[in-house]
Amino acid sequence: MENNGMNSCAANGYKYIEKLTDKENGPLMVRNNKTQKFWVQKEYPGFLVDSLETLKKIEHKNLPKIEEIIVSGDKVFLYEEYIHGKTLSEIIYASDSMTGEEILRLSQNILAALAALHKEGLIHRDIKPSNIMLTNDQTVKLIDFDAVRRISGDKENDTIQLGTVGFAAPEQFGFAESDARSDIYSLGVVMNICSTRDYPKNRLTEDPLIQSIVIQATKMDPKDRYQQVSEMEAAVDAHLSRAAVEGHGEPYSATQLEEELREQAAEAELFEEEELAFAKDRKWKREFSLVSIIRGIFRAFQYIPGFRTRQIWKMFLAIVGYAFLFMIMTSSSSYEDTFEKRIRWAIDCLFIFVLPLLLYANFLDFHKHISLLNSNSVVKKFFGYVFLTIVWFVLAIVYTLYLRGT
């Protein structure tokens, strides 16, 4: 499936650069063959083409720019701007909880994006911290439209039920048809997460600036929520004005969100986690979980050469190769007559077999940090591998002459 996505790049006039996530059919970084500009290719099912075409027409600072939409059979390939920045998940994870004022200003931006979508009859249906980004130029953007749909108003429930558990409104799971109030519900949950790092049903925020907004936005019955984005915007503006009077004595400028979140984004540079792990409570955090350990082991496989692409034939060859390498290291060391010599043989094998494997197989994706290896030029890549060979020989020589001993 991964190759299908890569092949579509060439067919659509783009050059594949790299995968951006480990998800099957996940987004790819590509470069337009004509303009040489970088874009993100996303694959969607064919039934979303009308909604995506509508989305392409919307130009808004809080939404990603869509360059092109190409329909190929039952698939739709969308090319949107590559956003440099951090997700709200990373920002929350890397810092203390945000203040009520920061959350309100963040919400203003998300509500502005939602207003643009709802005006064209579209709802997002998957608002969560990992789908909200703060760019390097401090612009808040709402991303990822896998669950987008057009508001109908004449259905008992959604034909296709999508959304993230915990953030999706109850009606998104078959109770009723989702509409603008569904996005409002999700934003209310996000606001609570920013304040408490937990869902409102588990721990409602006690911040007086946002508590009442979160409560109304996350009502179970859509009729009890804000009915339109404009109503929630009015509430957010009113609470910001109250904060200005009580706390600062003057209205907040639109640039204050950028200034205060810039510090949070800087702290987030220390963390590279793609998703925010939410703990139910402190007891849960301390609890020994066999499931989490097994899940962690499987996630670790994405860093092992041969297992990262999850292609069966590559994993088979990797298993055979690693088994052969293990046999060499263990069987040969058994002929040594002392423990020290066996250890030395094991280290020799690390330099002879394991080190070149890690260097050439792009362990931990370190090639992207070396300009020669990250280049699209075959000649530059060749010299990049020559450089790796030199590094290997130098390390081997240093080990042999100065560290190995007799």
MARKOL-826885 format. One line per field, with one value per residue (C-alpha): x, y negated, z; residue in three letters. Coordinates in pm, 1 decimal. Each point is the difference from the previous one (the first is absolute). Layout:
# residues N
x	X; ...
y	Y; ...
z	Z; ...
code	ALA; ...
//
This chain:
# residues 406
x	0.0; 288.4; 141.7; -338.3; 22.9; 356.1; -87.8; -287.1; 250.0; 173.4; -328.6; -131.5; 313.4; 164.0; 318.3; -19.0; 226.6; -92.6; -281.3; -119.2; -159.1; 6.9; -368.6; -100.9; -88.5; 119.2; 107.3; 309.3; 232.5; 30.2; 144.0; -172.3; 208.7; -78.8; 9.8; 244.2; -212.4; -63.8; -351.5; -170.8; -182.9; -302.3; -215.2; -376.7; -287.9; -182.5; -325.9; 172.0; 88.5; -288.8; 77.0; 370.8; -67.7; -205.2; 278.9; 250.5; -196.5; 27.5; 293.4; 51.5; 309.7; -106.4; -43.6; 269.2; 24.3; -102.3; 199.2; -164.0; -251.6; 39.6; -257.8; 137.3; -259.3; -159.4; 270.3; 55.9; 350.2; 15.0; 311.7; 14.5; 262.9; 270.5; -35.8; 311.8; -83.3; -125.5; -334.4; -199.8; 55.3; 375.0; -34.3; -226.0; 219.4; 315.8; -125.9; -223.9; -371.4; -96.7; -168.4; -364.8; 95.0; 233.2; -268.5; -258.3; 231.1; 83.7; -372.2; -57.8; 223.9; -161.8; -346.7; 103.1; 106.9; -324.5; -204.1; 163.6; -76.7; -358.0; -73.2; 64.8; -210.4; 291.6; 71.6; 340.7; -112.1; 348.7; 115.7; 268.4; 340.7; 193.6; -205.9; 79.4; 339.5; 197.9; 225.0; 351.9; -137.6; -245.3; -319.2; -259.5; -126.5; -271.9; 115.9; -92.0; -331.5; -36.8; -340.5; -132.5; -356.5; -265.5; -284.7; -321.8; -262.1; -240.6; 156.1; -62.0; 373.0; 331.0; 37.4; 366.9; 81.9; 343.7; 173.7; 237.0; -144.2; 6.4; -9.9; -281.9; -351.4; -245.6; -203.6; 304.5; -39.3; -344.4; -230.8; -81.1; 136.4; 309.5; 0.4; 172.6; -79.3; 210.9; 312.1; -95.9; -11.8; 348.6; 147.7; -146.1; 182.7; 323.5; -32.3; -37.8; 301.6; 211.0; -93.3; 4.0; 155.0; -312.2; -348.5; -278.3; -191.2; 300.7; 120.5; -178.3; 216.8; -28.7; 129.4; -276.5; 79.2; -84.4; -199.0; -347.3; 95.2; 124.8; -314.0; -237.8; 208.7; 15.8; -365.6; -114.4; -308.2; 97.1; -303.1; 159.3; 332.1; 92.6; -204.6; 243.2; 369.5; -94.7; -164.3; 312.0; 214.9; -211.5; 46.2; 377.0; 25.1; -205.3; 220.7; 314.1; -139.7; -72.1; 357.4; 126.1; -196.4; 81.9; 355.3; 163.6; -225.8; 23.2; -120.9; 226.0; 160.6; -20.1; 376.2; -3.0; -94.3; 303.4; 232.3; -113.7; -20.1; 343.8; 156.7; -207.0; 103.5; 366.8; -35.9; -173.1; 316.3; 132.1; -269.1; -67.4; -304.0; -273.9; -294.0; -92.1; -43.4; -273.4; 6.1; -332.7; 154.6; 323.8; -80.2; -31.3; 338.3; 165.7; -186.3; 198.1; -162.4; 95.6; -196.8; 202.3; 325.6; -100.9; -113.3; 333.8; 188.1; -193.9; 62.0; 372.5; 3.8; -49.7; 360.9; 152.1; 130.3; -217.1; -310.2; -65.8; -201.5; -192.5; 31.6; -6.5; 293.0; 224.9; -85.0; 66.5; 342.4; 75.5; -86.5; 218.7; 286.0; -17.2; -18.4; 307.5; 186.9; -92.5; 128.3; 332.6; 45.2; -91.5; 149.5; 334.9; 38.7; -47.1; 338.6; 180.2; 163.0; -63.2; -293.2; 193.7; 70.1; -366.2; -102.5; 264.6; -130.3; -355.7; 124.3; 195.3; -324.1; -169.3; 255.8; 15.5; -372.2; -229.0; 157.8; -15.3; -357.1; -103.8; 187.4; -127.8; -351.4; -81.3; -49.6; -231.8; -33.5; 325.7; 67.0; -239.7; 249.4; 281.8; -43.6; 171.7; -219.0; -314.1; 56.2; -197.5; 319.2; 138.5; 353.7; -36.8; -149.8; 296.3; 245.7; -221.4; 47.3; 370.6; 3.6; -173.2; 259.2; 281.0; -166.0; -27.3; 368.5; 117.6; -201.6; 124.4; 363.1; -30.7; -153.4; 264.9; 301.3; -98.1; -295.0; 6.7; 320.9; 185.8
y	0.0; -228.2; 47.5; -96.1; -336.4; -51.5; 103.7; -247.1; -281.8; 57.9; 51.7; -329.7; -200.6; 7.2; 155.5; 206.9; -130.0; 182.0; 133.1; -236.6; 265.2; 376.7; 35.9; 206.7; -232.7; -284.1; -343.7; -26.3; -293.2; -56.9; -258.3; -136.5; 87.4; -331.9; -256.0; 194.1; -99.2; 241.0; 122.1; 268.1; 274.1; 148.4; 283.4; -4.6; 225.0; -106.7; -90.4; -301.9; -168.4; -251.2; -105.2; -30.7; -208.2; -236.1; -7.1; -93.8; -316.4; -125.1; -232.2; -67.1; -61.8; 263.7; 274.1; 164.4; -107.1; 269.1; -8.1; 274.6; 285.9; 297.6; 277.1; 342.3; 276.2; 35.0; -208.4; -370.8; -143.6; -339.0; -218.9; -257.0; -228.0; 151.1; -161.8; -56.7; -5.2; 195.4; 157.8; -114.5; 349.9; -53.8; -346.3; 123.5; 300.9; -208.1; -269.4; -75.8; -44.6; -309.3; -297.7; -79.1; -306.1; 201.1; 262.9; -263.8; -159.6; 339.3; 73.4; -326.1; 126.8; 343.7; -155.1; -226.2; 308.1; 178.6; -302.6; 11.9; 373.0; -22.1; -291.9; 235.4; 276.5; 212.0; 139.8; 127.0; 279.2; 77.7; -298.5; 107.1; -132.0; 202.5; -163.4; -352.8; -146.9; -305.9; -82.7; -134.9; -343.4; 35.2; 58.8; 241.2; 245.5; 264.0; 300.5; 356.0; 40.0; 378.2; -25.9; -310.1; 16.3; -226.2; -100.7; 156.6; -67.5; 267.9; 321.0; 187.3; 67.0; -11.7; 253.3; 49.1; -37.6; -154.2; -190.1; 51.1; 152.2; -254.5; -297.6; 94.1; -106.8; 277.6; -44.1; 98.0; 357.6; 57.8; -189.9; -282.5; -187.1; -206.4; -370.5; -322.8; 77.6; 315.4; -208.3; -229.1; 301.0; 114.1; -346.7; -11.3; 325.4; -139.9; -309.5; 220.1; 210.3; -315.5; -92.0; 336.0; 251.9; 208.1; 33.9; -208.1; 316.9; 103.0; -334.5; -320.2; -310.7; -234.4; -299.6; -262.8; -147.2; 314.7; 228.6; -120.9; 7.2; 357.4; 107.6; -140.4; 110.0; 361.7; 57.3; 349.7; -129.0; -222.5; -220.4; -106.7; -107.0; -315.7; 31.0; -183.4; -83.0; -367.5; 63.6; 164.9; -276.6; -259.1; 186.9; 26.2; -370.7; -92.0; 205.5; -149.4; -347.9; 93.9; 122.3; -326.5; -204.0; 216.5; 94.9; -250.3; -300.5; -8.6; 216.8; 275.6; -43.6; 273.5; 50.9; 98.2; 358.1; 23.3; -148.5; 219.9; 322.5; -61.1; 88.2; 317.4; 94.8; -51.5; 240.8; 247.8; 25.9; 233.1; 255.2; 192.8; 206.0; -9.2; 56.7; -113.4; 286.8; -91.5; 166.2; 50.4; -66.8; 37.1; 354.0; 94.5; -153.9; 222.8; 312.7; 280.2; 62.4; 306.3; -136.6; -323.9; 196.0; 220.7; -308.1; -166.5; 303.3; -9.6; -373.8; 61.6; 218.5; -309.5; -94.1; 339.8; 28.5; 242.2; -53.3; -370.6; 36.0; 302.7; 174.8; 377.3; 84.8; -260.1; 119.4; 361.8; -86.5; -204.9; 290.4; 238.9; -251.0; -74.9; 372.6; 63.5; -287.4; 130.9; 348.2; -143.2; -206.1; 280.2; 304.1; -163.6; -140.2; 347.2; 103.3; -266.9; 137.5; -293.1; -218.5; -314.9; 133.0; 85.5; -351.0; -141.3; 218.4; -126.2; -359.4; 84.2; 121.5; -324.8; -196.6; 250.0; 72.5; -209.8; -345.7; 4.5; 130.8; -294.9; -246.3; 122.5; 97.3; -353.0; 95.0; -247.5; -183.7; -188.1; -31.8; -295.8; -200.5; 55.3; -223.0; 238.5; 294.9; -212.9; -128.0; 112.1; 8.4; 349.4; -138.6; -172.3; 312.8; 201.0; -232.9; 15.0; 375.3; -44.0; -231.1; 265.8; 256.1; -229.9; -50.3; 376.8; 55.4; -279.3; 135.3; 352.7; -116.6; -199.3; 301.0; 239.3; -218.0; -160.0; 180.0; 366.8; 99.6; 322.3
z	0.0; 78.6; -351.5; -148.1; 172.8; -120.0; -355.5; -2.4; 58.4; -332.8; -182.1; 136.1; -80.0; 342.8; 134.9; 319.0; 278.2; 321.5; 218.3; 270.4; 224.8; 42.7; -81.8; -301.4; -288.3; 221.7; -125.4; -216.6; -53.7; -374.7; -238.7; -306.7; -305.8; -169.0; 280.3; 225.7; 299.7; 285.9; 78.5; 205.1; -189.5; 178.1; -126.1; 51.2; -108.5; -313.1; 173.5; 161.6; -328.5; 9.9; 356.7; -77.1; -311.7; 216.3; 256.5; -271.6; -75.7; 358.9; 59.9; 368.5; 210.4; 254.0; -263.2; -215.6; -362.2; -247.9; -322.2; -203.8; 11.2; -234.9; -35.0; -94.2; -13.6; 342.4; 168.8; 42.1; 38.8; 168.2; 0.0; 279.3; 145.1; 217.6; 342.6; 206.7; 367.8; 298.6; 77.1; 299.5; 143.6; 4.9; 148.7; 280.3; 67.3; 21.4; 235.6; 293.7; -58.5; -193.8; 164.8; -62.8; -205.0; -224.6; -53.0; -91.5; -257.5; -144.5; -21.4; -186.7; -280.2; -14.3; 1.6; -288.4; -198.5; 85.1; -101.7; -344.2; -31.2; 126.6; -230.3; -293.4; 154.1; 123.5; 347.2; 112.7; 239.8; 135.2; 203.7; 247.5; 114.1; -258.7; -277.8; 115.8; -85.6; 97.7; -293.8; 22.5; -84.2; 291.9; -199.1; 136.6; -263.5; 5.4; -205.7; -106.0; -180.9; -1.6; 168.9; -176.8; -130.4; -138.7; 228.6; -126.3; 265.4; -121.6; 140.3; 321.6; 44.3; -184.8; -280.4; 91.9; 366.3; 49.3; 273.4; 291.1; 316.1; 281.1; -235.4; -239.3; 95.1; 99.9; -319.2; -208.9; 120.0; -143.8; 236.0; -242.5; -300.2; 73.2; -78.7; 108.6; 363.5; -25.2; -71.8; 288.6; 233.6; -107.2; 45.6; 351.5; 80.8; -143.2; 218.5; 307.4; -104.8; -31.1; 356.6; 181.7; -241.9; 47.3; -144.8; 159.5; 97.6; 212.4; 126.9; -85.7; -15.1; 296.5; -194.5; 32.8; -341.1; -194.1; 230.7; -99.5; -369.6; 25.9; 186.3; -260.5; -299.4; 121.0; 87.2; -101.7; -180.4; -297.8; 72.8; 328.5; -153.2; -185.6; -318.7; -226.6; 3.4; 23.0; 338.8; 137.9; -148.6; 182.4; 328.4; -51.9; -83.6; 306.6; 230.6; -152.4; 58.3; 360.6; 39.4; -146.5; 253.5; 299.0; -81.0; -230.7; -32.8; -377.4; -288.5; -124.3; -339.1; -262.1; 21.9; 367.5; -85.0; -225.3; 262.4; 287.7; -201.1; -152.4; 333.7; 18.6; -353.3; 89.2; 291.5; -227.8; -209.1; 268.5; -76.1; -321.9; 104.3; -274.3; 236.5; 351.0; 249.5; 242.0; 344.4; 178.0; 341.0; 195.3; 99.1; -367.4; -67.3; 258.7; -103.9; -163.7; -338.5; -202.5; -294.7; -2.5; 15.9; -293.2; -191.0; 72.4; -130.5; -325.3; -33.4; 51.6; -310.6; -216.3; 76.2; -91.2; -358.7; -192.8; 213.8; -51.0; -322.9; 134.3; -334.9; 44.2; -229.2; 161.2; 349.5; -104.4; -139.4; 311.3; 230.4; -201.0; -4.3; 370.9; 80.6; -215.9; 166.5; 344.7; -91.9; -114.8; 315.5; 240.4; -173.4; -77.8; 350.4; 148.7; -136.5; 199.2; 312.5; 235.1; 89.6; -91.4; -349.9; -50.0; 95.5; -233.1; -284.5; 60.4; -17.6; -316.2; -155.6; 95.4; -200.9; -287.5; -46.2; 218.3; -46.9; -383.7; 21.2; 214.1; -222.1; -335.8; 108.6; 120.5; 365.4; 179.0; -333.6; 61.3; -376.6; -13.5; 208.7; -253.0; -303.5; -241.6; 96.7; 14.4; -352.5; -304.0; -206.4; -64.4; -9.7; 337.7; 152.3; -130.9; 171.8; 307.3; 21.7; -65.7; 300.3; 212.3; -113.6; 106.6; 338.6; 39.2; -84.0; 229.4; 293.9; -70.6; -16.2; 323.0; 171.6; -135.9; 82.6; 326.3; 159.6; -94.8; 171.6; -69.4
code	MET; GLU; ASN; ASN; GLY; MET; ASN; SER; CYS; ALA; ALA; ASN; GLY; TYR; LYS; TYR; ILE; GLU; LYS; LEU; THR; ASP; LYS; GLU; ASN; GLY; PRO; LEU; MET; VAL; ARG; ASN; ASN; LYS; THR; GLN; LYS; PHE; TRP; VAL; GLN; LYS; GLU; TYR; PRO; GLY; PHE; LEU; VAL; ASP; SER; LEU; GLU; THR; LEU; LYS; LYS; ILE; GLU; HIS; LYS; ASN; LEU; PRO; LYS; ILE; GLU; GLU; ILE; ILE; VAL; SER; GLY; ASP; LYS; VAL; PHE; LEU; TYR; GLU; GLU; TYR; ILE; HIS; GLY; LYS; THR; LEU; SER; GLU; ILE; ILE; TYR; ALA; SER; ASP; SER; MET; THR; GLY; GLU; GLU; ILE; LEU; ARG; LEU; SER; GLN; ASN; ILE; LEU; ALA; ALA; LEU; ALA; ALA; LEU; HIS; LYS; GLU; GLY; LEU; ILE; HIS; ARG; ASP; ILE; LYS; PRO; SER; ASN; ILE; MET; LEU; THR; ASN; ASP; GLN; THR; VAL; LYS; LEU; ILE; ASP; PHE; ASP; ALA; VAL; ARG; ARG; ILE; SER; GLY; ASP; LYS; GLU; ASN; ASP; THR; ILE; GLN; LEU; GLY; THR; VAL; GLY; PHE; ALA; ALA; PRO; GLU; GLN; PHE; GLY; PHE; ALA; GLU; SER; ASP; ALA; ARG; SER; ASP; ILE; TYR; SER; LEU; GLY; VAL; VAL; MET; ASN; ILE; CYS; SER; THR; ARG; ASP; TYR; PRO; LYS; ASN; ARG; LEU; THR; GLU; ASP; PRO; LEU; ILE; GLN; SER; ILE; VAL; ILE; GLN; ALA; THR; LYS; MET; ASP; PRO; LYS; ASP; ARG; TYR; GLN; GLN; VAL; SER; GLU; MET; GLU; ALA; ALA; VAL; ASP; ALA; HIS; LEU; SER; ARG; ALA; ALA; VAL; GLU; GLY; HIS; GLY; GLU; PRO; TYR; SER; ALA; THR; GLN; LEU; GLU; GLU; GLU; LEU; ARG; GLU; GLN; ALA; ALA; GLU; ALA; GLU; LEU; PHE; GLU; GLU; GLU; GLU; LEU; ALA; PHE; ALA; LYS; ASP; ARG; LYS; TRP; LYS; ARG; GLU; PHE; SER; LEU; VAL; SER; ILE; ILE; ARG; GLY; ILE; PHE; ARG; ALA; PHE; GLN; TYR; ILE; PRO; GLY; PHE; ARG; THR; ARG; GLN; ILE; TRP; LYS; MET; PHE; LEU; ALA; ILE; VAL; GLY; TYR; ALA; PHE; LEU; PHE; MET; ILE; MET; THR; SER; SER; SER; SER; TYR; GLU; ASP; THR; PHE; GLU; LYS; ARG; ILE; ARG; TRP; ALA; ILE; ASP; CYS; LEU; PHE; ILE; PHE; VAL; LEU; PRO; LEU; LEU; LEU; TYR; ALA; ASN; PHE; LEU; ASP; PHE; HIS; LYS; HIS; ILE; SER; LEU; LEU; ASN; SER; ASN; SER; VAL; VAL; LYS; LYS; PHE; PHE; GLY; TYR; VAL; PHE; LEU; THR; ILE; VAL; TRP; PHE; VAL; LEU; ALA; ILE; VAL; TYR; THR; LEU; TYR; LEU; ARG; GLY; THR
//
